[in-house]
Amino acid sequence: MKELIKIFKVLSDKNRLRILLMLSRKPLCVCELREVLGITFSTVSKHLSILRDAGFIVSKKEGKWVNYKINFSTTDTYIQQIVMLLSFWLSGDRQIKSDFEKIEFLDRNKICNV
């Protein structure tokens, strides 16, 4: 039960849900997430840290960028199932639809100061 409580605490923040759903579409870097969410880099980084510590996401350095993506290799069945269910439950949400549209047109070369 403790592990499930930890997972639900992680999911209790709107921005973390938005991040998870965007990452379920494609890997993104911090500056891309900040652009869509409209929050500070430090806040995005904190959310990513919480999601990573819970096992939802992983990061991989690729060139100048650190890309974050859903941890599809997790053996935690709760996490695997919850990510799928979140996509199903929230795919019709207006904010989520807007986020999905925005990530399709992001150009990290223009928005990231690397």
C-alpha positions in Angstrom: 0.0 0.0 0.0 2.9 2.4 0.7 4.1 2.2 -2.8 0.7 3.0 -4.2 0.3 6.0 -1.9 3.7 7.3 -3.1 2.5 7.0 -6.7 -0.7 8.8 -6.1 1.1 11.6 -4.3 3.3 12.0 -7.4 0.2 12.2 -9.6 -1.6 14.7 -7.4 0.0 17.7 -9.2 -1.5 19.0 -12.5 1.8 19.9 -14.0 3.2 16.5 -13.3 0.2 14.9 -15.0 0.7 17.2 -18.0 4.4 16.4 -18.2 3.7 12.6 -18.1 1.1 12.9 -20.9 3.4 15.0 -23.0 6.2 12.6 -22.5 3.9 9.7 -23.5 3.8 11.4 -26.9 7.5 12.1 -27.4 10.7 12.7 -25.4 11.2 16.4 -24.4 13.9 18.5 -22.8 13.4 20.9 -19.8 13.2 24.0 -22.0 10.5 22.4 -24.2 8.5 21.4 -21.1 8.9 24.9 -19.7 7.7 26.5 -22.9 4.5 24.5 -22.9 3.8 24.7 -19.1 4.8 28.3 -18.7 6.6 27.7 -15.4 10.2 28.3 -14.4 13.1 26.0 -15.2 13.6 25.1 -11.6 10.0 24.1 -11.1 10.1 21.9 -14.2 13.3 20.3 -12.9 11.7 19.7 -9.5 8.7 18.0 -11.2 11.0 15.9 -13.4 13.0 14.9 -10.3 9.9 13.7 -8.5 8.6 11.8 -11.6 12.1 10.2 -12.1 12.4 9.2 -8.4 9.0 7.5 -8.5 10.1 5.5 -11.6 7.7 7.2 -14.1 10.4 8.7 -16.4 14.0 8.3 -17.3 16.5 10.8 -18.8 19.1 10.4 -21.5 21.7 12.9 -22.6 21.7 13.3 -26.4 24.2 15.9 -27.7 23.4 19.2 -26.0 20.1 18.1 -24.5 18.9 15.9 -21.8 15.8 14.3 -23.0 13.1 12.9 -20.7 10.8 10.1 -21.6 8.4 7.6 -20.1 10.1 4.7 -18.4 8.6 1.9 -20.5 11.2 -0.6 -19.2 10.0 -0.4 -15.6 9.0 -3.6 -14.0 6.5 -1.8 -11.8 3.2 -2.8 -13.2 1.4 0.0 -11.3 3.4 2.6 -13.2 2.9 0.8 -16.6 -0.8 0.6 -16.1 -1.2 4.1 -14.7 0.6 5.7 -17.6 -1.8 3.9 -20.1 -4.8 4.8 -18.0 -3.9 8.5 -17.7 -3.6 8.7 -21.5 -7.0 7.1 -21.8 -8.7 9.2 -19.1 -7.3 12.6 -20.0 -6.8 12.5 -23.7 -10.1 14.4 -24.2 -9.1 17.2 -21.7 -8.9 20.6 -23.3 -5.5 21.5 -21.6 -4.0 18.1 -22.6 -5.1 18.6 -26.2 -3.6 22.0 -26.2 -0.3 20.6 -24.8 -0.2 17.9 -27.5 -0.7 20.5 -30.2 2.1 22.7 -28.8 4.7 20.0 -28.5 4.2 19.1 -32.2 5.5 22.6 -33.2 8.3 23.1 -30.7 11.7 23.9 -32.1 14.2 23.3 -29.4 16.9 25.1 -31.4 14.9 28.3 -31.1 13.7 28.1 -27.5 16.7 26.4 -25.7 19.7 28.5 -24.8 22.3 25.8 -25.0 
